[in-house]
Every structure is written in structure tokens, then in C-alpha cells.
Amino acid sequence: MKALTIGQAARHAGVGVETVRFYERQGLLQEPPRRDSGYRQYPEDVVARLRFIRRAKELGFSLKEIKELLALRVDPSTTCAEVRRRAEEKIIDVEAKIEALQKIKKALTKLTRACSGRGPTGECPILDALDTEPEEG
């Protein structure tokens, strides 16, 4: 198996060098052995792990959740049903975020409709609304 530099591993996985270092600090990657020169020597399989992490992040999984998924992957007692349950939980989380974003969009749309875009900022309904606590209800 060919050893890779941190730059090669990052490039093959489509991430930055600092991202690789960050994942090491977060415990998502083991720190690899170093050459006598001090350079890290990554095994080729680190590229697959980096890609897994990148794709999981793109799907909205947090680093904590990714760490749990990686642990599930190596646990021989884990079933596909457990992994599916985690994905279903993520769907619920995403749906809640979409709902919150829709509420934000609705509020911003209402504010922008109330503003003519003319006049001094002291009379701006958007800024006035940001100074005011929202009504409960």
C-alpha cells in the first residue's frame, strides 16, 4: 500500500489540508505515522474515509453524528436497521430546519413588503421591526 502525503490525501478526497488536520483533532481520523522528516504518511484507505465524512457532511450530518456512523460501521453487532434509524432521525431534523427557514422567509417577505426602499434609515420599517420584540402568538 502506497503512503500519501497530507496534500495528496486531501486532494484525492476533495477536501483541504486543514480539513484533514481538523478531522484528526476531532478524532474522525487517526493521526498517521510520520517519516523521519516529520511528514505524515497516510495510508491509501484514508481517502475513502475522508470521502465518507465529506459526503455525510453534505447530507447534513454533524461531526458528532459522523463519528457515530463511523463507529456503527465497524461494530459487528450493528444492523442496517440502526443505520437507517439514524438517517430517518436526520430527515426529521432536516424537516424541522426547513420549517424554521420557511418561517424566517415568511417574516422577511412581510418586512420587505412593508418597506418602500425610499427615505432615511431612521424611518425604515425593517430596521424598526428588528428593534421591536416579536408578538407572542
C-alpha positions as CSV (number, residue, x, y, z in Angstrom):
1,M,0.0,0.0,0.0
2,K,1.4,3.4,-1.0
3,A,1.7,6.1,1.6
4,L,0.2,9.5,0.8
5,T,1.2,13.0,2.0
6,I,-1.5,15.0,3.6
7,G,-1.8,17.1,0.5
8,Q,-2.2,14.0,-1.7
9,A,-4.8,12.5,0.6
10,A,-6.7,15.8,0.8
11,R,-6.7,16.3,-3.0
12,H,-7.8,12.7,-3.7
13,A,-10.7,13.1,-1.2
14,G,-11.7,16.6,-2.4
15,V,-11.0,18.4,0.9
16,G,-8.5,20.8,2.1
17,V,-5.3,20.0,4.1
18,E,-6.6,22.0,7.1
19,T,-9.8,19.9,6.9
20,V,-7.7,16.7,7.3
21,R,-5.9,18.2,10.3
22,F,-9.2,19.3,11.8
23,Y,-10.7,15.8,11.4
24,E,-7.6,14.3,13.1
25,R,-8.1,16.7,16.1
26,Q,-11.8,15.8,16.2
27,G,-11.0,12.1,16.3
28,L,-12.5,11.2,13.0
29,L,-9.1,10.2,11.6
30,Q,-6.2,8.6,13.4
31,E,-3.1,10.6,13.3
32,P,-0.8,8.7,10.9
33,P,2.8,7.7,11.5
34,R,5.4,10.2,10.5
35,R,8.5,9.8,8.4
36,D,11.9,10.7,9.9
37,S,11.5,14.1,8.2
38,G,8.3,14.7,10.3
39,Y,5.9,14.4,7.3
40,R,2.7,12.5,7.9
41,Q,2.3,9.2,5.9
42,Y,-1.3,8.5,5.2
43,P,-2.5,5.0,4.1
44,E,-4.5,5.0,0.9
45,D,-7.7,4.0,2.7
46,V,-7.8,7.4,4.4
47,V,-9.1,8.8,1.2
48,A,-12.2,6.6,1.4
49,R,-12.8,7.7,5.0
50,L,-12.4,11.4,4.1
51,R,-14.9,11.0,1.2
52,F,-17.3,9.3,3.6
53,I,-17.0,12.2,6.0
54,R,-17.4,14.7,3.2
55,R,-20.5,13.1,1.8
56,A,-22.1,12.7,5.3
57,K,-21.5,16.4,5.9
58,E,-23.1,17.2,2.6
59,L,-26.2,15.3,3.8
60,G,-26.3,17.4,6.9
61,F,-24.8,15.1,9.5
62,S,-22.8,16.8,12.2
63,L,-19.3,15.7,13.0
64,K,-20.6,14.0,16.2
65,E,-23.2,12.1,14.1
66,I,-20.5,11.2,11.6
67,K,-18.3,9.8,14.3
68,E,-21.2,7.7,15.5
69,L,-21.9,6.4,11.9
70,L,-18.2,5.5,11.6
71,A,-18.4,3.6,14.9
72,L,-21.5,1.8,13.8
73,R,-19.7,0.8,10.6
74,V,-17.0,-1.1,12.5
75,D,-19.3,-2.6,15.2
76,P,-20.1,-6.1,14.1
77,S,-23.3,-6.1,16.2
78,T,-24.7,-3.1,14.2
79,T,-27.5,-3.8,11.8
80,C,-28.6,-1.9,8.7
81,A,-31.8,-1.0,10.6
82,E,-29.7,1.0,13.1
83,V,-28.1,3.0,10.3
84,R,-31.5,3.5,8.7
85,R,-32.9,4.8,12.1
86,R,-30.1,7.4,12.2
87,A,-30.9,8.5,8.6
88,E,-34.6,8.8,9.5
89,E,-33.7,10.9,12.5
90,K,-31.7,13.2,10.2
91,I,-34.7,13.5,7.9
92,I,-36.8,14.7,10.8
93,D,-34.1,17.2,11.8
94,V,-33.9,18.5,8.2
95,E,-37.7,18.8,8.0
96,A,-37.6,20.9,11.2
97,K,-34.9,23.1,9.8
98,I,-36.9,23.6,6.6
99,E,-39.9,24.6,8.6
100,A,-37.9,27.1,10.6
101,L,-36.4,28.5,7.4
102,Q,-39.9,28.9,5.9
103,K,-41.0,30.9,8.9
104,I,-37.9,33.1,8.5
105,K,-38.6,33.6,4.8
106,K,-42.3,34.5,5.6
107,A,-41.2,37.1,8.2
108,L,-38.6,38.6,5.8
109,T,-41.0,38.7,3.0
110,K,-43.5,40.6,5.2
111,L,-40.8,43.0,6.3
112,T,-39.6,43.7,2.7
113,R,-43.2,44.3,1.5
114,A,-43.6,46.9,4.3
115,C,-40.5,48.8,3.1
116,S,-40.8,51.1,0.1
117,G,-37.0,51.3,-0.2
118,R,-37.2,55.1,0.0
119,G,-36.4,57.5,2.8
120,P,-33.9,57.7,5.5
121,T,-32.9,54.6,7.6
122,G,-34.5,56.2,10.6
123,E,-37.8,55.5,9.0
124,C,-37.1,52.1,7.7
125,P,-39.8,49.5,8.8
126,I,-37.3,46.7,8.5
127,L,-34.9,48.2,11.0
128,D,-37.8,49.3,13.2
129,A,-39.1,45.7,13.3
130,L,-35.6,44.5,14.3
131,D,-35.7,46.9,17.2
132,T,-39.0,45.5,18.4
133,E,-39.7,42.3,20.2
134,P,-42.0,40.0,18.2
135,E,-45.5,39.5,19.4
136,E,-46.2,36.1,21.1
137,G,-48.8,34.0,19.5
